[in-house]
Amino acid sequence: MEIPFSYLGLSIGGNPSRCSFWEPVVSKIRKRLSVWKGRNLSFAGRVCLIKSVINAIPLFYLSFFRAPSGVCKEISKLQRKFMWGWGSEGRKIAWISWDNICKAKEEGGLGIRSIELFNKALLAK
């Protein structure tokens, strides 16, 4: 076997502080976000898809490795783009700041997890 190798879908022997290590995770998220989903789903449907699918894809990697800030920003950027109208022409308006959306429902947000805080919480377990 050669290093790095893959075990249970997790790259072993790679450098997790490099963004290239996280490229399979980011590409999986991009593949799940098709243009028709952004156009045809309602706002509530997009929120549900972000909460259930997009936050679950990097869960295994985030529970073992600390993600670089560039990767966290890229995943958050994909979430934001999908939330405000993925696949539609032109630039969409973000009506609420992303920090407010990431708050808990009890605090007035939508309950979407912040990737950076979620990564810290998983590593602290």
Residue frames as a rotation matrix with the C-alpha (Angstrom) as fourth column:
MET 1
0.576 0.817 0.000 0.00
0.817 -0.576 0.000 0.00
0.000 0.000 -1.000 0.00
GLU 2
-0.454 -0.676 0.581 1.06
0.660 -0.693 -0.291 3.55
0.599 0.251 0.760 -0.63
ILE 3
-0.097 0.363 -0.927 0.58
0.807 -0.516 -0.287 6.54
-0.582 -0.776 -0.243 1.61
PRO 4
-0.598 0.684 0.418 -1.85
-0.681 -0.159 -0.715 8.35
-0.422 -0.712 0.561 1.47
PHE 5
-0.883 0.414 -0.220 -4.54
0.215 0.774 0.595 5.69
0.417 0.478 -0.773 1.17
SER 6
-0.330 0.866 0.376 -8.25
-0.762 -0.479 0.435 5.69
0.557 -0.143 0.818 1.75
TYR 7
-0.890 0.131 -0.436 -9.88
0.339 0.831 -0.442 3.84
0.304 -0.541 -0.784 4.65
LEU 8
-0.218 0.925 -0.312 -13.66
0.903 0.070 -0.425 4.02
-0.371 -0.374 -0.850 5.10
GLY 9
0.546 0.445 0.710 -13.69
0.761 -0.618 -0.198 7.00
0.351 0.648 -0.676 2.72
LEU 10
0.944 -0.277 -0.182 -11.20
-0.110 -0.781 0.615 8.91
-0.312 -0.560 -0.767 4.88
SER 11
0.625 -0.779 -0.054 -7.78
-0.060 0.021 -0.998 9.74
0.779 0.627 -0.033 3.49
ILE 12
0.922 -0.375 -0.091 -5.08
0.187 0.228 0.955 8.36
-0.338 -0.898 0.281 5.81
GLY 13
0.097 -0.987 0.129 -1.55
0.864 0.148 0.481 9.74
-0.494 0.065 0.867 5.66
GLY 14
0.102 -0.001 0.995 -2.46
0.731 -0.678 -0.075 12.99
0.675 0.735 -0.069 3.95
ASN 15
-0.871 -0.415 -0.262 -1.96
0.488 -0.670 -0.560 16.45
0.058 -0.616 0.786 5.37
PRO 16
0.026 0.999 -0.038 -5.34
0.998 -0.023 0.063 17.71
0.062 -0.040 -0.997 6.68
SER 17
0.066 -0.027 -0.997 -4.06
0.397 -0.916 0.051 21.26
-0.915 -0.399 -0.050 6.97
ARG 18
-0.918 -0.353 -0.180 -3.87
-0.042 -0.363 0.931 21.52
-0.394 0.862 0.318 3.17
CYS 19
-0.135 0.923 -0.361 -6.92
-0.744 -0.335 -0.579 22.48
-0.655 0.190 0.731 1.15
SER 20
-0.301 -0.024 -0.953 -6.18
-0.844 0.472 0.255 19.75
0.444 0.881 -0.162 -1.43
PHE 21
-0.998 -0.046 -0.049 -6.83
-0.012 0.844 -0.537 17.14
0.066 -0.535 -0.842 1.29
TRP 22
-0.500 0.860 -0.101 -10.39
0.054 -0.085 -0.995 18.43
-0.864 -0.503 -0.004 1.62
GLU 23
-0.703 0.188 -0.686 -11.13
-0.692 -0.405 0.597 18.60
-0.166 0.895 0.415 -2.13
PRO 24
-0.841 0.447 -0.304 -13.12
0.245 0.816 0.524 15.30
0.482 0.366 -0.796 -2.20
VAL 25
-0.474 0.682 -0.557 -15.45
0.755 -0.010 -0.655 16.65
-0.453 -0.731 -0.510 0.49
VAL 26
-0.409 0.284 -0.867 -16.03
-0.266 -0.946 -0.184 19.96
-0.873 0.155 0.462 -1.28
SER 27
-0.837 0.085 -0.540 -16.57
-0.531 0.110 0.840 18.21
0.131 0.990 -0.047 -4.63
LYS 28
-0.749 0.623 -0.226 -19.18
0.638 0.770 0.006 15.89
0.178 -0.139 -0.974 -3.06
ILE 29
-0.297 0.641 -0.708 -21.06
0.433 -0.570 -0.698 18.94
-0.851 -0.514 -0.108 -1.79
ARG 30
-0.565 0.043 -0.824 -20.92
-0.607 -0.698 0.380 20.56
-0.559 0.715 0.420 -5.23
LYS 31
-0.941 0.199 -0.272 -22.26
-0.071 0.671 0.738 17.38
0.329 0.715 -0.617 -6.85
ARG 32
-0.562 0.765 -0.314 -25.25
0.799 0.405 -0.445 17.29
-0.213 -0.501 -0.839 -4.49
LEU 33
-0.104 0.502 -0.858 -26.22
0.110 -0.852 -0.512 20.85
-0.988 -0.148 0.033 -5.37
SER 34
-0.526 -0.012 0.850 -27.67
0.837 0.172 0.520 20.65
-0.153 0.985 -0.081 -8.83
VAL 35
-0.993 0.090 0.079 -29.07
-0.063 -0.952 0.299 23.66
0.103 0.292 0.951 -10.63
TRP 36
-0.329 0.941 -0.078 -32.63
0.022 0.091 0.996 22.32
0.944 0.326 -0.051 -10.77
LYS 37
-0.060 0.294 -0.954 -32.77
0.945 0.325 0.040 21.92
0.322 -0.899 -0.297 -7.00
GLY 38
-0.748 -0.301 -0.591 -31.95
0.520 -0.819 -0.241 25.57
-0.412 -0.488 0.770 -6.50
ARG 39
-0.912 0.411 0.005 -34.51
-0.294 -0.659 0.692 26.72
0.288 0.629 0.722 -9.03
ASN 40
-0.256 0.892 -0.372 -37.40
-0.125 0.351 0.928 24.44
0.959 0.284 0.022 -8.15
LEU 41
-0.259 0.150 -0.954 -37.18
0.880 0.444 -0.169 24.09
0.398 -0.884 -0.247 -4.38
SER 42
0.728 0.531 0.434 -38.87
0.249 -0.794 0.554 26.57
0.639 -0.295 -0.710 -2.14
PHE 43
0.067 -0.702 0.709 -36.92
-0.655 -0.567 -0.500 28.54
0.753 -0.431 -0.498 0.44
ALA 44
0.417 0.162 0.894 -37.96
-0.862 0.384 0.333 26.07
-0.289 -0.909 0.299 3.14
GLY 45
0.995 -0.058 0.077 -36.89
0.082 0.926 -0.367 23.16
-0.050 0.372 0.927 0.92
ARG 46
0.404 -0.903 0.148 -33.46
-0.012 -0.167 -0.986 24.68
0.915 0.396 -0.078 0.40
VAL 47
0.047 -0.334 0.941 -33.06
-0.943 -0.326 -0.069 25.23
0.330 -0.884 -0.330 4.16
CYS 48
0.737 0.306 0.603 -34.05
-0.523 0.823 0.221 21.61
-0.429 -0.478 0.766 4.81
LEU 49
0.894 -0.442 -0.066 -31.58
0.247 0.612 -0.752 20.34
0.373 0.656 0.656 2.18
ILE 50
0.128 -0.873 0.471 -28.76
-0.435 -0.476 -0.765 22.40
0.892 -0.107 -0.440 3.68
LYS 51
0.125 -0.038 0.991 -29.49
-0.992 -0.015 0.125 21.21
0.010 -0.999 -0.040 7.19
SER 52
0.735 0.282 0.617 -29.93
-0.400 0.915 0.057 17.53
-0.548 -0.289 0.785 6.39
VAL 53
0.891 -0.333 0.309 -27.59
0.454 0.662 -0.596 16.82
-0.006 0.672 0.741 3.48
ILE 54
0.537 -0.722 0.437 -24.96
0.030 -0.502 -0.864 19.50
0.843 0.477 -0.248 3.06
ASN 55
0.278 -0.433 0.857 -24.04
-0.927 -0.356 0.121 19.63
0.253 -0.828 -0.501 6.74
ALA 56
0.759 0.069 0.647 -23.92
-0.363 0.870 0.332 15.82
-0.541 -0.487 0.686 6.91
ILE 57
0.904 -0.413 -0.110 -21.47
0.084 0.425 -0.901 15.26
0.419 0.806 0.419 4.04
PRO 58
0.071 -0.978 0.197 -18.34
-0.309 -0.209 -0.928 16.64
0.949 0.005 -0.317 5.76
LEU 59
0.734 0.336 0.590 -19.33
-0.630 0.011 0.777 15.22
0.255 -0.942 0.220 9.17
PHE 60
0.915 -0.391 -0.102 -16.95
0.404 0.890 0.210 12.24
0.009 -0.233 0.972 9.09
TYR 61
0.099 -0.915 0.392 -13.95
0.643 -0.242 -0.726 14.34
0.759 0.324 0.565 8.04
LEU 62
0.093 -0.016 0.996 -14.77
-0.389 -0.921 0.021 17.13
0.917 -0.389 -0.092 10.51
SER 63
0.922 0.303 0.242 -14.97
-0.336 0.312 0.889 14.70
0.193 -0.901 0.389 13.41
PHE 64
0.706 -0.705 -0.067 -11.36
0.699 0.678 0.228 13.58
-0.115 -0.208 0.971 12.88
PHE 65
-0.344 -0.884 0.317 -9.49
0.932 -0.363 0.002 16.57
0.113 0.297 0.948 11.46
ARG 66
0.044 0.261 -0.964 -9.45
0.359 -0.905 -0.229 20.33
-0.932 -0.336 -0.134 12.00
ALA 67
0.447 0.219 0.867 -10.56
0.893 -0.055 -0.447 21.94
-0.050 0.974 -0.220 8.77
PRO 68
-0.718 -0.694 -0.059 -8.53
0.679 -0.717 0.159 24.88
-0.152 0.074 0.986 7.46
SER 69
-0.292 0.627 -0.722 -10.34
0.112 -0.728 -0.677 28.20
-0.950 -0.279 0.142 7.40
GLY 70
-0.702 -0.015 -0.712 -10.28
-0.663 -0.352 0.660 28.23
-0.261 0.936 0.237 3.58
VAL 71
-0.873 0.403 -0.273 -12.24
0.232 0.837 0.495 24.99
0.429 0.369 -0.825 3.43
CYS 72
-0.445 0.730 -0.518 -14.77
0.747 -0.016 -0.665 26.22
-0.494 -0.683 -0.538 6.00
LYS 73
-0.394 0.262 -0.881 -15.23
-0.316 -0.939 -0.138 29.41
-0.863 0.224 0.452 3.99
GLU 74
-0.867 0.038 -0.496 -15.69
-0.480 0.201 0.854 27.44
0.132 0.979 -0.156 0.77
ILE 75
-0.726 0.638 -0.256 -18.36
0.644 0.762 0.074 25.18
0.242 -0.111 -0.964 2.29
SER 76
-0.289 0.613 -0.735 -20.14
0.513 -0.549 -0.660 28.20
-0.808 -0.568 -0.156 3.80
LYS 77
-0.636 0.003 -0.772 -19.98
-0.533 -0.725 0.437 29.94
-0.558 0.689 0.463 0.44
LEU 78
-0.903 0.330 -0.275 -21.65
-0.012 0.621 0.784 26.97
0.429 0.711 -0.557 -1.24
GLN 79
-0.483 0.752 -0.448 -24.34
0.858 0.304 -0.415 26.96
-0.176 -0.585 -0.792 1.45
ARG 80
-0.351 0.322 -0.879 -24.98
0.082 -0.925 -0.372 30.68
-0.933 -0.202 0.298 1.04
LYS 81
-0.827 0.008 -0.562 -25.17
-0.542 -0.280 0.793 30.50
-0.151 0.960 0.236 -2.75
PHE 82
-0.799 0.553 -0.236 -27.61
0.389 0.775 0.499 27.62
0.459 0.307 -0.834 -2.59
MET 83
-0.439 0.636 -0.634 -29.73
0.749 -0.130 -0.650 29.36
-0.496 -0.760 -0.419 0.04
TRP 84
-0.197 0.339 -0.920 -30.18
-0.093 -0.941 -0.326 32.57
-0.976 0.021 0.216 -1.93
GLY 85
0.709 0.621 -0.335 -30.89
-0.389 -0.053 -0.920 31.07
-0.589 0.782 0.204 -5.34
TRP 86
-0.341 -0.849 0.403 -28.45
-0.148 0.472 0.869 28.55
-0.928 0.237 -0.287 -6.74
GLY 87
-0.538 0.013 0.843 -28.51
0.701 0.562 0.439 28.32
-0.468 0.827 -0.311 -10.52
SER 88
0.623 0.780 0.053 -30.54
0.684 -0.511 -0.520 31.42
-0.379 0.361 -0.852 -11.21
GLU 89
0.088 -0.577 0.812 -29.24
0.826 -0.414 -0.383 34.10
0.557 0.705 0.440 -13.48
GLY 90
0.223 -0.083 0.971 -27.74
-0.156 -0.987 -0.049 37.21
0.962 -0.140 -0.233 -12.00
ARG 91
-0.820 -0.555 -0.141 -26.75
0.113 0.085 -0.990 37.98
0.562 -0.827 -0.006 -8.46
LYS 92
0.219 0.926 -0.306 -29.30
0.537 0.147 0.830 37.36
0.814 -0.347 -0.466 -5.75
ILE 93
-0.062 -0.140 0.988 -29.82
-0.581 -0.800 -0.150 39.55
0.811 -0.584 -0.032 -2.72
ALA 94
-0.483 -0.117 -0.868 -29.00
0.600 0.678 -0.425 38.14
0.638 -0.726 -0.257 0.70
TRP 95
0.275 0.742 0.612 -31.77
0.010 -0.639 0.769 39.54
0.961 -0.205 -0.183 2.86
ILE 96
0.962 0.013 0.271 -30.29
-0.271 -0.005 0.962 38.40
0.014 -1.000 -0.002 6.17
SER 97
0.080 -0.997 -0.011 -26.66
-0.970 -0.075 -0.232 38.10
0.231 0.029 -0.973 7.24
TRP 98
0.119 -0.098 -0.988 -25.27
-0.210 0.970 -0.121 34.58
0.970 0.222 0.095 7.34
ASP 99
-0.892 -0.452 0.016 -24.39
-0.081 0.127 -0.989 34.95
0.445 -0.883 -0.150 11.03
ASN 100
-0.459 0.807 0.371 -28.07
-0.844 -0.265 -0.466 35.51
-0.278 -0.528 0.803 11.84
ILE 101
0.364 0.576 -0.732 -29.11
-0.778 0.620 0.102 32.51
0.513 0.532 0.674 9.75
CYS 102
-0.245 -0.581 -0.776 -26.64
-0.031 0.805 -0.593 30.28
0.969 -0.122 -0.215 11.63
LYS 103
-0.690 0.073 0.720 -28.22
-0.714 -0.232 -0.660 31.14
0.118 -0.970 0.212 14.97
ALA 104
-0.906 0.421 0.035 -30.52
0.387 0.859 -0.336 28.67
-0.171 -0.291 -0.941 16.72
LYS 105
-0.362 0.858 0.365 -34.24
0.530 -0.133 0.837 28.87
0.767 0.496 -0.407 16.03
GLU 106
0.354 0.491 -0.796 -34.86
0.935 -0.162 0.316 30.04
0.026 -0.856 -0.516 19.59
GLU 107
-0.259 -0.561 -0.786 -32.57
0.525 -0.765 0.373 33.01
-0.811 -0.316 0.493 18.95
GLY 108
0.445 0.555 -0.703 -34.30
-0.261 -0.670 -0.695 34.00
-0.857 0.493 -0.153 15.71
GLY 109
-0.492 -0.674 -0.552 -32.13
-0.769 0.039 0.638 32.12
-0.408 0.738 -0.537 13.19
LEU 110
0.375 0.602 -0.705 -32.83
-0.871 0.489 -0.046 29.16
0.317 0.631 0.708 10.94
GLY 111
0.669 -0.111 0.735 -30.70
-0.461 0.714 0.527 26.64
-0.583 -0.691 0.426 12.83
ILE 112
0.867 -0.469 -0.167 -28.13
0.068 0.444 -0.893 26.05
0.493 0.763 0.417 10.11
ARG 113
0.728 -0.631 -0.268 -24.81
0.504 0.228 0.833 25.02
-0.465 -0.742 0.484 11.61
SER 114
0.697 -0.661 -0.278 -21.71
-0.716 -0.666 -0.209 27.13
-0.047 0.345 -0.938 11.18
ILE 115
0.778 -0.399 -0.486 -19.05
0.078 0.828 -0.555 24.80
0.624 0.393 0.676 9.76
GLU 116
-0.215 -0.936 0.279 -16.20
-0.249 -0.223 -0.942 26.29
0.944 -0.272 -0.185 11.80
LEU 117
-0.234 0.199 0.952 -18.05
-0.968 -0.143 -0.208 26.04
0.095 -0.970 0.226 15.11
PHE 118
0.822 0.570 -0.014 -19.37
-0.569 0.822 0.011 22.60
0.018 -0.001 1.000 14.24
ASN 119
0.429 -0.764 -0.482 -15.83
0.026 0.544 -0.839 21.40
0.903 0.348 0.253 13.52
LYS 120
-0.499 -0.619 0.607 -14.59
-0.563 -0.300 -0.770 22.70
0.659 -0.726 -0.198 16.88
ALA 121
0.165 0.665 0.728 -17.48
-0.979 0.201 0.038 21.02
-0.121 -0.719 0.684 18.68
LEU 122
0.905 0.164 -0.393 -16.83
-0.273 0.932 -0.237 17.67
0.328 0.322 0.888 16.98
LEU 123
0.059 -0.965 -0.254 -13.13
0.017 0.256 -0.967 17.80
0.998 0.053 0.031 17.84
ALA 124
-0.457 -0.204 0.865 -13.88
-0.776 -0.383 -0.501 18.68
0.434 -0.901 0.016 21.47
LYS 125
0.655 0.755 -0.023 -16.06
-0.657 0.584 0.477 15.61
0.374 -0.298 0.878 21.95
